[in-house]
Amino acid sequence: MHEFHVPELHCQSCVTTLAAQIRRLDPVAEVNGLVSERRLLVKADLSESELLLVLSSAGYAATPIT
């Protein structure tokens, strides 16, 4: 499970957009957003760096939460 702080995560539409981008690379990825906390939780067969690249390519800066 990967967890990211995404400051631009303002609504459920943002979560849906990011989930779609992640699922282009991993169709069975589980993506959940906690909009009020600006957090994105991702369970996928992608590395943290791959996920950060996907988020960045979609226009969302993200920082891993450890």
C-alpha positions in Angstrom: 0.0 0.0 0.0 1.3 3.4 -1.0 0.1 6.6 0.7 0.6 10.1 -0.7 -0.1 13.7 0.4 -1.7 15.4 -2.7 -2.3 19.1 -1.9 -4.4 19.6 -5.0 -6.8 16.8 -4.1 -9.9 19.0 -3.8 -12.8 16.7 -4.6 -13.9 13.2 -5.5 -13.5 14.1 -9.2 -9.8 14.5 -8.6 -9.7 11.0 -7.0 -11.5 9.6 -10.0 -9.1 11.2 -12.4 -6.1 9.9 -10.6 -7.6 6.4 -10.3 -8.2 6.3 -14.0 -4.6 7.3 -14.8 -3.2 4.7 -12.4 -5.5 2.0 -13.7 -4.1 2.6 -17.2 -0.9 1.0 -16.0 -2.5 -1.4 -13.4 -6.1 -2.2 -14.3 -6.8 -3.9 -10.9 -5.3 -1.1 -8.8 -7.3 0.0 -5.7 -7.3 3.8 -5.3 -9.0 5.6 -2.4 -8.9 9.3 -1.6 -9.4 11.1 1.6 -10.2 14.5 0.2 -10.5 16.2 3.6 -7.0 15.1 4.4 -5.6 15.5 0.9 -4.4 11.9 1.0 -4.4 9.2 -1.7 -4.1 5.5 -0.9 -3.0 3.2 -3.6 -2.7 -0.6 -3.7 -1.1 -1.4 -7.0 1.7 -3.5 -8.6 3.6 -0.2 -9.3 6.5 1.2 -7.5 6.3 4.4 -5.5 8.4 6.2 -8.2 6.1 4.9 -10.9 3.1 6.2 -9.0 4.7 9.6 -8.4 5.3 9.9 -12.1 1.7 9.0 -13.0 0.4 11.6 -10.4 2.8 14.3 -11.7 1.9 13.5 -15.4 -1.7 14.1 -14.4 -0.8 17.5 -13.0 -0.9 16.6 -9.3 2.2 17.1 -7.1 2.5 14.4 -4.5 4.7 13.5 -1.5 4.9 10.0 -0.2 3.7 9.5 3.4 5.9 7.1 5.3 
